Amino acid sequence: MRTLTRIFIALAFAGMLAACTTTGSGSTTTDTGQSDSAQYQEPNYYLDFDDIMLPKEIDYVNDGSYRLDNAKFKASIMKFKGRVKILELVQFFINNMTKDNWTLVSNNKASDSHILNFEKFNKSCVIQIDDKFATSVTTIFAVEVKETGEKKN
């Protein structure tokens, strides 16, 4: 029985050593020094509004999304899902909306939701980020009032 125990301990120790060894990263390096995976990485993008940047880690969900564009205003409800940490997503929107000249009006946290409210001269945007099981659901409500040039008396 002692021999069997020693063999088991030796195998467990060998398994731990094998797990600790380093292996190649799997990505190759090109002549410019950039890895192949970095060259093909999708960039962040804009969708309905050209000043609301969206992270590449969240995917657009057609169900529950809505767009309206007429002569007086443009409105959109955009839904996204993705496996992103909530606080990283909140910080992404705060940083990038500020870069696109939005003003953060409020940043609220309620239970498993974060609600960010941004404003611009003729625009308003509310971003709600919900923490669901193993995924985050982001809903963006955005409205832009268009200038028509009409004067009312």
Secondary structure, DSSP 8 states (H G I E B T S, - for coil): -HHHHHHHHHHHHHHHHHHHS----S--B-TTS-BHHHHT----EE-SSTT-EE-TTSEEEEEEEEEEE-SSEEEEEEEEEE---HHHHHHHHHHHHHHTT-EEEEEEEETTEEEEEEE-SSEEEEEEEEEETTEEEEEEEEEEE--------
